[in-house]
């Protein structure tokens, strides 16, 4: 009999204050990091723990994957007596992992326990909890070796997706967009970057060329019936511009109008160019700006406002991430950094504290300098409230206030991210509808097909905007949409009024009971 494997994420609930969690650490990319201050205008979206599914799909042993179980649900599964129990977690979930290891030891003493994910980089973690193996790096290779399977294998992407649960406080059903794990890591090796150093500063490519990736994109489109596809895992998809060009050519030849999410450094995005990105199908790109006071090579000789404006002209939205509390930040200059970020006009913004996480050169440097505040528990090492290191210019409370103000400025000065998203697609439609390239005209046609629902969303934001200034911003965008696509009718207005009502209800619920939304538990069986 082959060994039976259980792979599990940590247990829910998330985003609440207890020994295991903190309310500022929600398991949501948008509401926790990108639209943090936008209340009911924030998209409530969840993702699978794709690393676990990735491993399960690429080993031959019968494997069960538990995504976001309750502790009781995890206990029930462990009692089935798996040969191997693998736990994947990030550093702020340290106490949850510790509890799950203890439960496994009690309920299934014969199980071999493997710990993976960024939490595995915590120094001496094998002395803090009774695990048999600690996996730092590529989990597929590790598990195949542990199971005695050949290291050569044909990579298979698992069926995983992102799921929108709520928008404007209204529940969303059936909104699933597939994810393709195109690779892992990044070779740039920025000092703070856990993914880059976790994988040994390697750019691990699961899809070696554009044709392989194109075929998988065709498969997941058929499987999920969605044109929106996330290319995840690879922290700098554009490092391999040859692969990107091959994919662009196949997409154009196939006449596909996909909407892709990618991660890409500014230097490579500028080198490839907005037009090629649009032809490839890129809808949203995450760019790490970091700080004007840092010297990461990926930002050299890049005019970021010009790049973002160029991307927007093709309807491409940007997620721009900046770092707060780099060593050179002072009370006098940190505002300049935030000003520069906002002036670039991104669609979504992340303002994360400089994060010395285990396994990174930044952690090692701050540890050697005696700057780590080790009395702060790992549950608070998440970057979205207070830092866990000594900064010469800021107290912990001051750092928290600076971050909060940055997010508030992003929301109130640039407007809701959903409004910016719509404005970018409207600009793309205007610029591409008469393009000499048929593929870009097809993108413009796709944008045009979304405008009816954008009218509803803009009216909702206008009705529910928290200030007169924001109402004016939203109204201006709505009027630009309506000047090209007609006035909103009675149906659109009725839908918008209803959504404005659910937005108010979401605000009330958040004030009264907190705004944590829990991910669904998913059980998947492989092999």
C-alpha positions in Angstrom: 0.0 0.0 0.0 1.4 3.5 -0.9 1.6 5.9 2.0 -1.4 8.1 2.5 -0.7 11.9 2.8 -2.7 14.7 4.4 -1.7 18.3 3.5 -3.4 21.0 5.5 -3.4 24.8 5.8 -3.7 26.2 9.3 -7.2 26.4 10.8 -9.7 29.2 10.8 -10.9 31.6 12.1 -8.6 34.4 10.8 -8.6 38.1 11.5 -9.7 38.0 15.1 -7.8 38.7 18.3 -6.9 35.6 20.2 -3.8 33.5 20.9 -3.7 32.3 17.3 -4.5 35.4 15.3 -4.8 39.1 15.1 -7.7 41.2 13.6 -5.2 43.1 11.4 -4.0 39.9 9.8 -6.9 38.8 7.6 -6.4 36.1 5.0 -7.5 38.4 2.2 -5.2 39.9 -0.4 -7.4 42.8 -1.2 -9.1 43.8 2.1 -6.0 43.1 4.2 -3.4 44.6 1.9 -4.6 46.4 -1.3 -7.9 48.1 -0.4 -7.3 48.1 3.4 -9.0 51.4 4.2 -11.8 51.2 1.6 -14.5 49.6 3.8 -17.5 48.3 1.8 -15.7 49.3 -1.4 -13.1 46.7 -0.7 -13.3 43.4 -2.7 -13.6 40.4 -0.4 -11.7 37.7 -2.2 -10.0 34.4 -1.2 -7.4 32.1 -2.7 -6.5 28.5 -2.1 -3.3 27.5 -0.4 -2.0 26.7 -3.9 1.4 25.3 -2.6 -0.4 22.3 -1.0 -2.5 21.6 -4.1 0.7 21.9 -6.2 2.4 19.2 -4.2 -0.6 16.9 -4.1 -1.0 17.1 -7.9 2.6 16.2 -8.5 3.1 13.2 -6.2 1.7 9.8 -6.8 0.7 9.0 -3.2 -3.1 9.2 -2.4 -3.3 12.7 -0.9 -6.0 14.8 0.8 -5.7 18.6 0.9 -7.6 20.5 3.6 -8.0 24.2 2.8 -8.9 26.4 5.8 -10.5 23.8 8.1 -11.8 24.5 11.5 -9.7 22.9 14.3 -12.4 20.3 14.8 -12.5 19.5 11.1 -8.7 19.0 11.1 -8.9 16.7 14.1 -11.5 14.5 12.4 -9.3 14.2 9.3 -6.1 13.4 11.4 -7.9 10.6 13.2 -8.1 8.7 9.9 -4.4 7.9 10.5 -2.4 9.3 7.6 1.2 8.1 7.1 2.3 11.7 6.5 0.8 14.9 7.7 2.1 18.1 6.0 1.3 21.5 7.4 1.9 24.7 5.4 1.9 28.1 7.0 3.4 31.6 7.1 5.2 33.0 10.1 2.2 34.8 11.7 0.4 31.4 12.0 3.1 30.0 14.3 0.8 29.2 17.2 -1.8 27.6 14.9 0.9 25.3 13.5 2.1 24.5 17.0 -1.4 23.5 18.1 -1.9 21.4 15.0 1.4 19.5 15.5 0.3 18.8 19.1 -3.1 17.5 18.0 -1.5 15.3 15.3 0.9 13.8 17.8 -2.0 13.0 20.2 -4.5 11.8 17.6 -2.2 10.0 15.1 1.1 9.2 16.9 2.3 7.1 14.0 2.1 10.0 11.5 5.2 11.6 10.1 4.8 15.4 10.4 6.3 17.8 7.8 6.3 21.5 8.2 6.6 23.8 5.1 5.8 27.3 4.0 7.6 30.5 5.2 7.0 29.5 8.8 9.6 26.7 8.3 12.3 29.4 8.1 11.8 30.3 11.8 15.1 29.6 13.5 15.2 26.4 15.5 11.6 25.7 14.8 12.2 21.9 15.0 13.1 22.5 18.7 9.9 24.5 19.3 7.5 21.8 18.0 7.7 18.1 17.5 7.9 17.9 13.7 9.9 15.2 11.8 10.9 17.2 8.8 11.2 20.9 8.0 10.9 21.8 4.3 12.5 25.1 3.2 12.2 25.5 -0.5 10.4 23.6 -3.3 7.8 21.3 -1.6 7.3 19.1 -4.6 11.0 18.1 -4.8 11.0 17.6 -1.0 7.9 15.4 -0.9 8.9 13.3 -3.9 12.2 12.6 -2.2 10.5 11.7 1.1 8.2 9.3 -0.7 11.0 7.8 -2.7 9.6 9.0 -6.0 11.8 9.9 -9.0 12.9 13.6 -9.1 12.0 13.7 -12.8 8.3 14.2 -13.4 5.9 15.9 -15.7 4.5 19.0 -14.0 0.7 19.2 -13.6 -1.1 22.4 -12.5 -3.9 21.7 -10.0 -7.4 23.0 -10.3 -7.3 26.0 -8.0 -9.1 29.3 -8.2 -9.7 32.7 -6.5 -13.2 33.2 -5.2 -15.0 36.6 -4.7 -17.3 36.3 -1.7 -18.6 39.8 -1.3 -18.7 43.2 -3.1 -20.4 46.3 -1.7 -21.4 44.1 1.2 -23.5 41.9 -1.1 -22.7 38.1 -1.3 -21.3 36.9 -4.6 -22.0 33.3 -5.7 -20.1 31.3 -8.2 -17.4 33.9 -9.1 -14.4 31.6 -9.5 -11.3 32.6 -11.6 -8.7 29.9 -12.2 -5.0 30.2 -11.1 -2.0 28.7 -12.8 1.1 28.2 -10.8 3.6 29.1 -13.4 6.7 28.9 -11.2 8.3 29.8 -7.9 10.6 32.5 -6.6 12.6 35.3 -8.2 16.4 35.6 -8.8 16.6 39.3 -7.9 17.0 38.5 -4.2 15.7 41.8 -2.6 16.8 41.7 1.0 13.3 41.6 2.5 11.8 39.1 0.0 10.8 35.8 1.6 9.8 34.1 -1.7 13.1 34.9 -3.4 15.2 33.6 -0.5 12.9 30.7 0.4 13.6 29.2 -3.0 17.3 30.0 -2.9 17.2 33.1 -5.2 16.1 30.8 -8.1 13.5 31.4 -10.7 11.9 28.0 -10.9 9.8 27.7 -14.0 7.1 25.0 -14.2 6.1 26.1 -17.6 9.3 26.3 -19.6 7.9 28.0 -22.7 4.9 30.0 -23.9 3.3 27.2 -25.8 3.1 25.0 -22.7 1.5 27.8 -20.7 -0.9 28.7 -23.6 -2.2 25.1 -23.6 -2.8 25.2 -19.8 -4.6 28.5 -20.2 -6.9 26.9 -22.8 -7.6 24.0 -20.4 -8.4 26.2 -17.3 -10.7 28.4 -19.5 -12.6 25.4 -20.5 -12.6 24.0 -17.0 -13.9 27.1 -15.3 -15.6 29.1 -18.1 -13.6 32.2 -17.1 -11.4 34.5 -19.1 -9.8 35.9 -15.9 -6.7 33.9 -15.1 -4.1 34.4 -12.4 -0.5 33.5 -13.1 0.7 33.0 -9.6 3.7 31.6 -7.6 6.2 33.2 -10.0 7.2 36.5 -8.3 8.5 38.0 -11.5 6.8 36.4 -14.5 8.7 38.8 -16.8 12.1 37.6 -15.8 11.9 35.3 -18.8 10.9 37.6 -21.6 11.4 34.9 -24.2 8.7 32.9 -22.6 6.5 36.0 -22.4 7.0 36.8 -26.1 6.2 33.2 -27.0 3.0 33.4 -25.0 2.0 36.7 -26.5 2.5 35.3 -30.0 0.3 32.3 -29.2 -2.4 34.4 -27.6 -2.5 36.7 -30.7 -2.5 33.8 -33.1 -5.3 32.1 -31.2 -7.4 35.2 -31.0 -7.8 34.8 -27.3 -8.9 37.8 -25.1 -7.9 36.7 -21.7 -7.5 38.9 -18.6 -4.3 37.9 -16.8 -2.9 38.8 -13.4 0.9 38.7 -13.2 3.7 39.8 -11.0 6.4 41.7 -12.9 9.3 44.0 -11.9 9.2 47.6 -13.3 12.4 47.2 -15.3 11.1 44.1 -17.2 7.6 45.6 -17.7 9.2 48.7 -19.2 11.5 46.5 -21.4 8.6 44.3 -22.7 6.3 47.3 -23.1 2.6 48.0 -22.4 1.5 47.1 -26.0 3.0 43.6 -25.8 1.6 43.1 -22.3 -1.9 44.0 -23.6 -1.6 41.7 -26.5 -0.5 38.9 -24.2 -3.7 39.5 -22.2 -2.3 41.2 -19.1 -5.2 42.9 -17.2 -3.4 43.6 -13.9 0.3 43.7 -13.0 1.8 43.9 -9.5 4.9 46.1 -9.5 7.1 46.5 -6.4 8.1 50.1 -6.2 9.5 49.7 -2.7 11.0 53.1 -1.8 12.7 56.1 -3.4 15.3 55.7 -0.6 16.1 52.1 -1.5 18.4 51.0 -4.3 16.9 47.8 -5.7 18.2 47.2 -9.3 14.7 46.5 -10.6 13.8 50.3 -10.3 16.9 51.7 -11.9 16.3 53.9 -15.0 12.5 53.4 -14.8 10.1 56.4 -14.9 7.4 54.8 -12.9 4.6 57.4 -13.5 5.3 57.1 -17.2 5.2 53.3 -17.1 1.9 53.2 -15.2 0.3 55.8 -17.5 1.5 53.8 -20.5 0.0 50.6 -19.0 -3.3 52.4 -18.2 -3.5 53.6 -21.8 -3.9 50.0 -22.8 -6.4 49.3 -20.0 -3.9 47.5 -17.8 -4.3 48.1 -14.1 -1.4 48.3 -11.7 -0.9 47.1 -8.1 1.9 49.3 -6.7 3.6 48.2 -3.5 5.7 50.5 -1.4 7.7 49.8 1.7 7.5 52.0 4.9 10.3 52.2 7.4 13.3 51.6 5.3 16.5 52.6 7.2 16.8 56.0 5.5 13.2 57.0 6.3 12.8 59.9 8.7 9.9 61.9 9.9 10.9 64.6 7.3 11.1 62.4 4.2 8.7 59.5 4.6 5.9 61.7 3.4 7.8 62.3 0.2 7.9 58.6 -0.5 4.1 58.3 0.0 3.5 61.4 -2.2 5.6 59.8 -5.0 3.7 56.6 -4.7 0.3 58.3 -5.0 1.5 60.6 -7.8 2.1 57.5 -9.9 -1.7 56.9 -9.9 -1.9 53.1 -9.3 -5.2 51.2 -9.4 -4.4 49.4 -6.1 -1.8 50.2 -3.4 0.1 48.3 -0.8 2.0 50.1 2.0 3.8 47.4 3.9 6.3 47.9 6.7 9.8 46.8 6.0 9.6 43.2 7.1 12.6 41.3 8.6 11.2 37.8 8.2 13.2 34.7 9.0 15.2 33.4 6.1 15.9 36.8 4.6 19.1 38.9 4.6 17.1 41.7 6.2 16.3 39.4 9.2 19.9 38.3 9.6 21.2 41.9 9.4 18.7 43.3 12.0 19.2 40.3 14.2 23.0 40.9 14.2 22.4 44.6 14.9 20.1 43.8 17.9 17.2 45.6 16.3 14.6 42.7 16.4 11.9 43.0 19.0 11.8 39.4 19.8 9.2 39.9 22.6 6.6 40.6 20.0 4.9 37.3 19.1 5.1 35.9 15.6 1.4 36.5 15.2 2.2 40.2 14.9 4.9 39.8 12.3 2.6 40.5 9.4 3.5 44.0 8.2 0.1 45.7 8.5 0.0 47.3 11.9 3.2 47.8 13.7 6.8 46.7 12.9 8.7 44.2 15.0 12.0 45.9 14.9 13.6 49.1 16.2 13.6 52.0 13.7 15.8 55.0 14.7 13.1 57.6 13.7 9.8 56.1 14.6 8.1 54.5 17.6 5.8 51.5 16.9 2.7 53.7 17.4 4.0 56.3 15.0 4.7 53.6 12.4 1.2 52.3 12.7 -0.3 55.8 12.2 1.9 56.5 9.2 0.7 53.3 7.5 -2.9 54.1 8.3 -2.6 57.6 6.9 -1.0 56.3 3.7 -4.0 54.0 3.1 -6.5 56.7 3.9 -4.8 59.1 1.5 -4.8 56.5 -1.2 -8.5 56.0 -0.8 -9.6 59.6 -0.4 -7.1 61.3 -2.8 -7.2 58.7 -5.6 -10.7 57.4 -5.0 -12.0 53.8 -4.6 -9.8 51.3 -6.4 -12.9 49.9 -8.2 -13.4 53.3 -9.7 -9.8 53.5 -10.8 -10.2 50.0 -12.3 -13.1 51.1 -14.4 -11.4 54.3 -15.4 -8.4 52.3 -16.7 -10.6 50.1 -18.8 -12.4 53.1 -20.2 -9.1 54.6 -21.2 -8.0 51.4 -22.7 -11.3 51.1 -24.7 -10.9 54.7 -26.0 -7.3 54.1 -27.1 -7.7 50.6 -28.6 -11.1 50.6 -30.3 -9.5 52.0 -33.5 -6.2 50.2 -33.3 -4.6 48.9 -36.4 -4.1 45.6 -34.6 -7.2 43.4 -34.6 -6.2 41.8 -31.3 -6.2 45.1 -29.5 -9.5 46.0 -31.0 -10.8 42.8 -29.6 -9.6 43.9 -26.1 -11.5 47.2 -26.6 -14.6 45.2 -27.5 -14.2 43.2 -24.3 -13.9 46.4 -22.2 -17.0 47.8 -23.9 -19.0 44.7 -22.9 -18.3 45.3 -19.2 -19.5 48.9 -19.1 -23.2 48.1 -18.3 -22.2 46.6 -14.9 -19.6 49.4 -14.4 -22.4 51.9 -14.5 -24.1 50.0 -11.7 -20.8 49.9 -9.7 -20.1 53.6 -10.2 -23.6 54.6 -9.2 -23.3 52.4 -6.1 -20.0 54.1 -5.1 -21.5 57.5 -5.8 -24.5 56.8 -3.5 -22.3 55.3 -0.8 -19.3 57.6 -1.0 -18.2 58.8 2.5 -17.4 62.4 1.4 -18.6 65.0 -1.1 -15.2 65.1 -2.7 -15.3 61.3 -3.4 -18.8 61.6 -4.8 -17.5 64.1 -7.2 -14.6 61.9 -8.3 -16.9 58.9 -8.9 -19.5 61.0 -10.6 -16.9 62.4 -13.0 -15.8 58.8 -14.0 -19.5 57.7 -14.3 -20.2 60.6 -16.6 -17.3 59.7 -18.8 -18.6 56.2 -19.1 -22.1 57.4 -19.8 -21.0 59.8 -22.5 -19.8 56.9 -24.5 -22.1 54.1 -23.5 -25.4 55.9 -22.6 -27.1 56.9 -19.4 -27.8 54.4 -16.7 -31.4 53.2 -16.9 -34.0 52.4 -14.3 -32.6 48.8 -13.8 -29.1 50.0 -13.2 -30.2 52.6 -10.8 -32.3 50.1 -8.9 -29.4 47.7 -8.6 -27.1 50.5 -7.5 -29.5 51.6 -4.8 -29.7 48.0 -3.5 -26.0 47.7 -3.4 -25.7 51.0 -1.7 -28.0 49.6 1.0 -25.8 46.4 1.4 -22.8 48.7 1.6 -24.3 50.5 4.6 -25.2 47.2 6.2 -21.6 46.0 5.7 -20.3 49.2 7.5 -22.7 48.6 10.4 -21.7 44.9 10.7 -18.1 45.8 10.6 -18.4 48.4 13.4 -20.6 46.2 15.5 -19.1 42.7 15.0 -15.9 43.2 13.1 -15.2 42.9 9.4 -13.5 39.4 9.2 -14.9 37.2 6.5 -13.8 33.6 6.8 -12.7 31.5 3.8 -14.7 28.4 2.9 -13.3 25.0 3.9 -12.3 22.9 0.9 -11.5 19.2 0.9 -9.7 17.9 -2.3 -8.6 14.4 -3.0 -5.7 13.6 -5.4 -4.4 10.4 -6.9 
